[in-house]
Amino acid sequence: MKNKIIRQTLLITGFLIFVATGTTAVAQNVTGGSGTCTGHFVNPITDICWECLFPISLGSIHVWPSGKPDPKNPTLPICFCGTPIPRVGLAFGFWEPVRLVDATKKPWCFPNLGGLSLSPGINIGLNKMTSRDNAQDKGNWEIHWYIYPLIYWLEVVVDFLCLEAASFDIAYISELDPLWQDDELTFLINPEAALFGSLIAQAACAADCVAATAGLPIDELFWCAGCQGSMYPLNGNIQAEYGQIQGSVLAVQRMAYKLHRELVAFGTMGSKGLCAKYPMPIMRKQQYRIQLVNPVPAVSGPNTCVPMGRSNVLFESGRMIPVIGEDFGYLIWRKRNCCVL
């Protein structure tokens, strides 16, 4: 475990050296943004809500229960897989921390990398579309998506087939994606958004908000992000923002859905996920939990890692520094059902 942490520290250090030498400047204030980029490196021990691993299930039975809601698990405790290795095993279910996310209104600001801010030397991501009328109910968010398989990295569980075996890496930077910047270009990957802009479709999202706040979101209402608003368009342009936590959480949910739509993220829950990951172009919201880790980590209590769409009023109190604002980090927990040998 010690050698693993050393390797990951060297990887992060190497990345910082690379961006410091490969760009024209490393600045404290980001051009095109407002204020200073802030944040801290996430402590993999003290900043993580380890109770979010639970419940752990065997078939439909919770062998390690928890007060946190859990989607439906496979009914039978015994499972069979033909690929990649023919095997008979146990239908095991748990929650795994797998992704780390920056959500910021300042282009090229990386809160989870210690508040690192870059000046790339090229005019990419710095002309972020802003609200034309300067209305306070609109927000524009940038997202950075990190591969962060924390359990595998820390070697908490050894030789467990179900864990994602990967190293810390930056998988996605929204400043480089024109589809994230423009609503019309985003329409190329979510043409169905035209069907869900009506008042009736949006009114249905109230039911998703109630369900997510009480327990789990309603997957059938896939166009809804619960209490945060609408999933569409799949970009960071928030048209109805009433708070920075709400806006940033909505942008994170949209990014997760976007990656599913582009077949970058996959399904891991339910009976279909027992043997392998599977395509999930319409994201099931119940597969994910979101934990705030920057600027103030949420590590204990009933609303530490919340389902997508849950009212942010329940978990945002005391989690934002007013003087700083606009720079957030989130840890993504993913439901995993797996056939264990």
N, C-alpha and C positions, 0 to 999 in steps of 0.2 A: 504493500500500500504506500509506503514511504517513497519508493522509487517511482511509482505511478504519479504521485503528486509532484515530484521533482520534474518529471518529464513534462507534465502539463504546465508547470510554472515556466519552464524553458520555452515551451511552445508559445505561451502568451507573451513572454518577454521578446521572443523573436518576432512576433507580429508587431509589437510596439516599435521595435527597431526598424522593421521594414517600412511601416507607414511614416516613421519619422524621417527616413532617408529617401523614400520613394515619392514624396510629395514636396511641393515647393515651400510649404510652411506648416507648422503645427501651431495653431493659435489658441488662445484662451477664449476669444470671442469669434463665433462663427459668422462668416459673411452671409447675409440674407436672413439671419435669425435674430432673435431678440434676447439680450442678456448673455450670460456665461454658461457654457456647458458644465453641468455638475453631475456627480454620481460617485459610486465607490464600487470596487471589486466585490462580488458576492462571496461571502465566507461560506464554503460548502458545508460547514458544520453548524454555525450559530445562526445563519440567515435563512435556513431551510426549515419548513414546517414538516418534520419527519412523521408526524401523525397522519399526514396526508397520504402516506403509503396505504392506509387502511380504508375500507375493510379488505381483508384477504379472504378469498372464497375458494371452495372446492365444489365444483358443480354449482348448484344453486344455494349451497349452505355457506354461511359466513363463519369460517373457522376462527377468524380474528375480527370480531365485529367493530363497528365504529359508528359514531353519531352522524357521520357524513353520508349523504345520499350516494347510492351506487346503482348504475343501470343494471338491467336484467342480464344474468349470467347463464351459460349453458345449463340445461336441466340436469343432465347425467354427470356424475363425477368421473366416469371413465370415457376416454376419447381414443380415436384411432386416426392416424395420419399415414397417407401413402407416400408423401413427398415432404421435404427432400430426402428424409430417411424414414422408411417404413417403421412405424412404432405404435405401441399401445401405451397410453399414459394416463395421467390424471389431469382433469380439466381445471387448471389453476387460474385464478384471477387476482389481479392486484393493480395498484396505481404506480406509475413510474415517472420520475422527473426527467424529461427528455430534451426540452428546448428552453433557451433563455432568450428574452426579447427586449430590445430597446424600443421605447415609444417616446418620441420627442418632436417638438415643433421647430427645432433648430437643425437644419441640414448638416450632415456630417458630424453630428454629436453622438457620442457613444457612452451613455451613462453607466452601463455595466462594465466598461473598460476603464473605470476610474474617472469618468468625466472627460475622456479624451475628445478633443475636437480637431478637425482637419480642415485644411484649405487645399483641395485636390489639385489646384493649379489649372484646372479646366472648368469651363462653365457647365458643369453637370450637377443637377440637384440644387443649385443655388438660386434658380429662378422659380422656386416653388410657387404654385398658384395660391394667391391669398384672396380673402374675401373682398370682393370689389366694393362693397359698401361699408367695409370695416365693422360689420355687425358682430356683436359679441357672441352670437349663437352659432358661429361658424368656426371650424377649426381645420387645420391642415397638418397631418401627422406623418412623420417618417418612421419606418420600422426597420430594425436590423434583427435578423433571425439567426440565432446561434445553435449549433448542434451541441447538446449539453447532457449526455447520458450519465447522470451523476452517480447512480448506483454502480454501474460498470466501472466508472472512473475511480471511485473510492474503493472498489473491490469489497463492498459490503457483503455481497453474495458471490461466491466463487463458482465458476463452471456452471452457470445457470443458463440453459439454452434460450430462455425467453428474453433475456436482456439484450438491448441494442448495443452491439459491440462497435463503438466508434470513439473518436477523440474529439476534444473541444475544437470547434471550427466555426468560422463565420460563413453561413450558408446563403444569406440573402441580404442585400443592401438596397432598400427601396429607392434611394436617390438615382440609381442606375437603371431603373425600370420605368419607361415612359407610360406603361399601362397604369402605374400607380399614381401618376401625376395628373392624368387627364380623364375626365368622365367619359368623353366620347370614345377614346381609345379603349377604355375599360369595357365598353359595350361589346367588344370583340369576344371577350371570354365570358360575359354574363348577359347574353341577349334576352334571357328570360326576365331580366329586371323590368322590362316594359310592362310585364303582366302584373307586377306587384306594387305598382306605384299608386294604385287607387286607394281611396279612403277606406273601403271595405277591407282590403288586404292588410293595410296598416293597422286598422282597428283590431284585427285578429292578434296582433302582437301584444295586446294587453293581456291576453290569456297566457302567452308565453312568458311574460314578465311575472305574472302571479305564480305560474308553475315553477319557474326557475327560482323564485324567492322562497317558495315553500319546500322545494325539493330539487327536481331536475327539469331542464327545459323540454319543450315539446319538439322532437325532431321533425315531425311532419310539417311544422311551421318553419321550414328551412330558410325562408326569406326574412325571418325575424331574429333580432339579437336581444330579445327579451326587453328588459327595462332600459337598455342602452339605445334602442332604436331599430333601424333597418340594416340588414346585412348588405344591401345593395346601395350604391355601386361598390364593387370589390376594390376599393382604394382608400386612401387616407383623407379624402375630402369629406369632412363631417358637416352636414348641413343643419343639424339640430343639436348643437353642443350646449349643454347647460352646466358643465363642470369639467375640469381637466381630467379627473379620474374617469368620469363617464366617457369623455371623448377618446382618451388613450385606450381604455379597455375595448371600446367599439372598434378602434383601428386594429388592435391586436386580433380580435375575433374575425374581422374582415380578412386580415392577412392569412390566418389559419385556413379560412374557407378558400381563399385564392390559391393557396398552395395545394389544397385538395383538388380544386378545379383543374389545375395545371399538372396533376398527377405527380407532384413532388412529395406530397404527404399522402398517407394511406390509412386504411381502416385497420384497427388492431383489436377491436372489441367484438364480443358475441361469438356465436358458434363458428361464423365464417373466419374468425381470426385465430382459431385454435392451432392451425397448422402453419399459417403464413399470413403476412400482410396482404391486403387486397385493395383494389382500386375503390375509392369512395369520392367520386366527383361532386356529389352533393353531401357536404360534410354533416355528420351526425354530431350535434352539439354536446350530447351526453358523454362523448368520448373524452372530453377535456375538462380540466380544472385550471384555474388561473390564480397564481399567488403573487402578490406584490412583494418585490425584494428591494426596490429602489424608489424613493430615497430612504423610506423607513420600512424595514422588512416586517411582514405580518407572519409571526411564527407560532402564535398560540391563539386558541379561541375557536368558536364555531364558524367564523367567517374568514378563515385564513386562506384556504384554497377553495375558491367558489366556483360553482358551475357557470358556464356561459349564460349571460342574460340575467343573473341575479342582481337585484337592486344594489347599486354601489353605495347607497346611503348606509347599508349595514356594515360596510367594511372600510369606508374611506376616512372615517373620523380619526384624526391624529396621524394619518399616513402621508400627508403632504406638507412640505415646508413652504409657506406662502411666499416668502421672500424669493425663493428659487423657482419652484413651479416648472411645469412643462417638460421635465426630464424624468422619465419613469422607467423602471425595469420590472419585468414580470417573468416568473418561472411557470412553464407550461407542464402540467401533469397529464399523462395520457393513460387511459384505461387499457389494460392488456389482459386478454384471455389467451391462454397458451396451454398446449398439450405437453405436459412435463413427463419425462421418462421416469 
